[in-house]
Each structure stands twice: as C-alpha cells, then as structure tokens.
Amino acid sequence: MNSFFWYFPLSALINAATSIVLGFYLIVTNYRKPLVRYLFYFCFTAAFWSSGYFLWQISETAEAALFWSRILMFGAIFSSLSYFHLVLVFLNLEKVKIYKGILIIFYFFSIVFSITNLTPYFVSGVEPRLFFKFWPTPGPLYAPFLVLFAIHVIFASVLLLKKFIKTSNKERKMQTGLLLIGLFVAFIGGSTNYPLWYNIPIAPWGNGLVTVYVILTVYAILKYRFMDIRVVLAELFTGLMIIIFSVDVALSKNTTELIFRLFALVVMMIFGSLLVRSVRREIQRREQITELARSLEEANISLKKLDQQKTEFLSIASHQLRTPLSILNGYIELIKDGAYGKVKKQMSGVLRNMDESNSRLIALVDEFLNITRIEQGRIKYDFLKYDISEVIDQVVKEFKERALQKNIKILWNKPNRSVELFFDKEKVRHVIFNYLDNAIKYSDQGTVSIFLKDDNEGVGIKIVDTGIGFERSDEVNFFQKFYRGENVRGTNVNGTGLGLYVCSKFIEAHQGRVWARSVGLGKGSEFGFWLPYKIRT
Ligand code: ADP
C-alpha cells in the first residue's frame, strides 16, 4: 500500500480528535450559553463525520467500508446544516420568520437524505479507486445532496460576508472574519473529497484542513470578548505549533525519538502559553489605559459642567448682592453728608467703618462679577487710544492717602511726553489699581515705585515694592483663580486670591503678558504687565 495512504485515515483521525476534544471542552465549560450549544452541535456532526471517515479508511472488507461510508454521510449531511444553523444563531437571525422557514426546509431535506442514506439510492456501493481500496459510488440522490450542501455553505458565507462588511464593531468584524476564513479553508479542504465519487482522479488531500476549520469556528465563537488580532495570531500560532508537535510525537518511531519529541512538545507548550499570556497582558493593560483615559475625559466633562454651574451661581448671587450694597452705600453717603441731621462725633467713626466695609464688599462682589463675565465670555473690550501715563497718574492719586497712612512712599515720575496706545481704559486701570493696591497691602513701609517703559512693540509697566516678597515656587500660581500665596500665610492681610487672576485675563485679552518677580521672601516684589501697540484681530 502507498505510504501516502496513511495521510487519509490520519487526517480523519485528527479531525475527529479535534472535534471530540473541542466538543467535550464546550460541554465542560460553556454549555449553558445558547450559542455554544449550537457550536457543540456543529462539533458533534464534524466528529461524527470524521470518525466515520476514519473507520471507513481503515476498513478491511467492502461491507465494513460501505457501512462506515454510510455512517460518515450522516455526519456530512448534518455538518453543513449545523454550521448554517450556527451562523443563523450567531447573527441573531434564527428567530426571523423567513430564516426560520428556510431552516425548516433545510432540515426537511436533510432528514429525507438521511433516510435515503439507509438505501443504495444515496451510496450505492464501494469499489477500488485511485489508491483507495474501497471508495463509495454515488446513488441517484447523491448529486442533489451535494447541491443542498453547497447551498448551505454559500448561504452561510453570504450572511457572514454581509455582517463582516456592515459591522463597525472591531471585535465583531474580526469574529466574522475568522468564521469566513474557517469556512473558506473548509471549502478548499472539503471539496477535495468529492471528485473521486465521479471518477475524477483527485485524492482528498485537503481533508486535513477540516481541523483548521473546526478550530477557527470554535475559537471565533468562544473568543468573542477578547478579539485582538495580535492575541488571535499568537493563540492560533501556538495552537498550530502544538498540533504539529503532537503529530510529530504520534509519529515517533522509537522511545528515544518519543522522549525527545515529547520534550520538544512540552517546551513548545510552555513558551507558547507564555507568549500568549504576555501578549494578552499587554493588550489588557492598553485597554485599561484607554478605559482610564475615557473615564478621565468623562470626569473632565462633568467637572467643566460643574464649574459652569458654579459660575452661573456666582453670577446670580453677585447680581443679587450688588444692588442692596449700592443702596447701602448711597444711604451711608447721605448720612455722612448730614442729609438726616447732624452726625454726632462718635457716629462718624462708626460710619467710616461701615463705609469701608461696604466698599470692600462692593469691590469683592464686583470681582466676582468680573470672574463670571470672564468665564462666560461676556466681557466687552473697547480698545481706544489713550495716554497710559495719564491712567497711572490718576490711580496713583487715588492711593496717595492710603500710602501715607501706612508710611509708604509712592515713587512715580510721569514722563513729559504722552505714551499712547490702544487699550480698554477701564480694564487697564483696574489692573494698575490692583497691582498698586497689592503693593501697598503687602508692604509695611518703604517705597512703591512705578516704572513705565516703551519698546518697539509695546509698553511695559512694573510696580516694585519693598514688601513681603515671595519665593520662586510661589510665583507661578499667583495668577491662578482663588490662589493666595504661601507668603501671605501667617500675615493678617485679607484677600480672596482673585485680583491677579482677573488682571491676567484682562491683559491676555489685550494680547499682552503679566509677570511677578521677587528675589525672595521679605525682599520686595515686582509685578508687571506689557501691552502691545498692535492688537491682532
Ligand atoms: P489677594 O491679594 O486677594 O490674595 P491677588 O490675586 O491680588 O489676591 O494676589 C494673589 C497672591 O499674590 C496674594 O495672595 C499674594 O500671595 C501674592 N501677591 C500679590 N501681590 C503681591 C505683592 N505686591 N507682594 C507679595 N505678594 C503679592
């Protein structure tokens, strides 16, 4: 007998072994899932077919060969149908009326073929063909069976292909892709089984590929949740290597060879599983990172929403506060001016305190309003041409008295020429006011110097004091919202940490920049800003 001949029973044996092992695996692990039940059904028919195939191949008598070739035909009839049924369940189509109808028709014909399989109408006998001792000869119903078989395969391929093209889910696409590859491999392999029936001298060389088909199908269905091409490739590669090495072990000719090949198989299994595990772990980690990024993004969105709500609340609250405070301010002024009778001496001190506190409150509410307007993008800027030294001059005058009270000297040399540029007078005045206010607030005595310097592109203003100063690490945060420096801890100077934030936003809108510098704690500070001549629109 041709030694090649062993390929045929052996390939059938491998097919049978694979289908049986996978079938058992499904029962043990996942049988409760409906889809897996159909997968098991498919494995069962494949196992039935390949076991019959194997026993037919090794049959010694014509009777036995005929018997087993008829047995294998039961498997053949139902393997294409079980696959078709599996595809319908997989695509959630089995309950759709039309497919249900088609399925019933297919089952009807398959049962008819199964019954006729018991008669010579299906397999009429066996005879020697090519290098096979007993090859079945077709009865009149064999050709119609082939047609039904082809319909099952083509129908299943079309449905899978449609899904493959349509789905945008990456994992689902890969899953259907693998099923299609499996089907394609089965088609190439399985089709070599038929020519000899019609005396075409082609042996069923592709029979071994059926194993690949069964493995791919089971793998695609079971691994749905973890479909990444690299894991799939690593697992399939490892699986294939294990099969090859196992066959190698089975073909060992002596004990030394057996031990050696067994050792190689074990090493292969260990390295294979390590490879798969590491690829899987890496991908899992990447997925975790993606998940983390996604939840961070979500958190960020909800934080932004919260911030927006807070701004809205601040806006409403500030608006409600501003009116009564202004009214209070008006009454205090009227009382101070004697509109309600002469003010007693003791009362004037109290009135001054009231006035001061009220003004501070108004300033605070105004700052809140500024912030809410900035954040809601509601601030309007009027860029007009002014002499900025004039604005500084006015602010300095406002602070004269306060500086004097604290024994602080404001040094300001107004230039003889005008320094003109385009800016929003109210906003820039606000910034100079804040800088000067802070310089006096955070100094006990000494001097506050104001410098004005123009260059080719714009004008810089800096206010240098001899106050508490700050460390470098503090400086980066001064222009943040609600930030109060480390340097003011332990001092009794009140503040909100909002002034510089608003200033920086105003200057930003002029396309200018702000800065803060200090040599160190207790060594005075410099706060400055720069405005360009030209504002790009
Ligand atoms: P506030 O003065 O209400 O705290 P600001 O936004 O005006 O808020 O200032 C933020 C922080 O910058 C202050 O808390 C303080 O730490 C620091 N700072 C501002 N101006 C000066 C200055 N002239 N000298 C030292 N530190 C200053």
Boltz pocket constraint, residues with backbone or C-beta under 6 A from the ligand:
constraints:
  - pocket:
      binder: B
      contacts: [[A, 434], [A, 435], [A, 438], [A, 439], [A, 440], [A, 442], [A, 465], [A, 467], [A, 468], [A, 469], [A, 470], [A, 478], [A, 480], [A, 483], [A, 484], [A, 485], [A, 486], [A, 487], [A, 488], [A, 494], [A, 495], [A, 496], [A, 497], [A, 498], [A, 499], [A, 500], [A, 501], [A, 525], [A, 527]]
      max_distance: 6.0
